[in-house]
Amino acid sequence: MDRSSRNRLTENLLSQFAGDTLFDAIARAVCRAGCLPRKELYEAWEVARRVRRRFRGGRVVDLACGHGLLAQALLLLDDSSPAALAVDQRIPKSAASLEASLGAEWPRLQGRIRYLETDLRNVPLDRDDLVVSAHACGGLTDLILERAVAAGARVAVLPCCHDLKKADLGGLEGWMEGPLAIDAARVARLRFSGYRVFTQLIPGDITPKNRLLMAEPESIRS
């Protein structure tokens, strides 16, 4: 199966996810919803499981959320998070189908996810939140990092669509290709802001934009 495919997962593909794992169960719920590209399932899962190995608990705030699958996967992987807020300027109408399909499989999710259509600048954040985003385009990733730092919250982003003309490359473009320079500069800014940074990769066969950046305030472990 091509994990990078943008084709929608439908009930015709249920047999591809016949296993007993949590991922297979999530994939079957996604297939029944019939609204999500295959690539987004794998991206959300690979990000969620890496984030939960590092960060537990807290309200999940999924910014530039799309269908909100990342937020719901994070709740399934760690039930100690009380709720999730999924925010985007426009929430796809089919997000309700995905939420219903997952809620039918896991009733404990029902009533714990709230969707909000608004500018990301308008979302109040708290230091106990876990702020996440998978493929917020260009400068949106920087905005999300800035908002998380201002609140003193933990944050995890999977950047994409690097804008080489507008972004801060940190003077590193002479040593490395532009998108990597942008992400390295993001790491430097987080460290300067008193954050401990963790960098990982999700599998490249899902997306070439696969650098996962996670960070938490140094004060959390001091």
Buried (B, 14 or more C-beta within 10 A) or exposed (E): EEBBEEEBBBEEBBEBBEEEEBBBBBBBBBBBBBBBBBBBBBBBBBBBBBBBEBBEBBBBBBBBBBBBBBBBBBBBBBEEBEBBBBBBEEBBEBBBBBBBBBBEBBEEBEEBBEBEEEEBEEBEBEEEBBBBBBBBEBBBBBBBBBBBBEBBBBBBBBBBEBBEEEBEBBEBBEEBEBBBBBBBBBBBBBEEBEBBBBEBEBEEEBBEBBBBBBBBBEEEEE
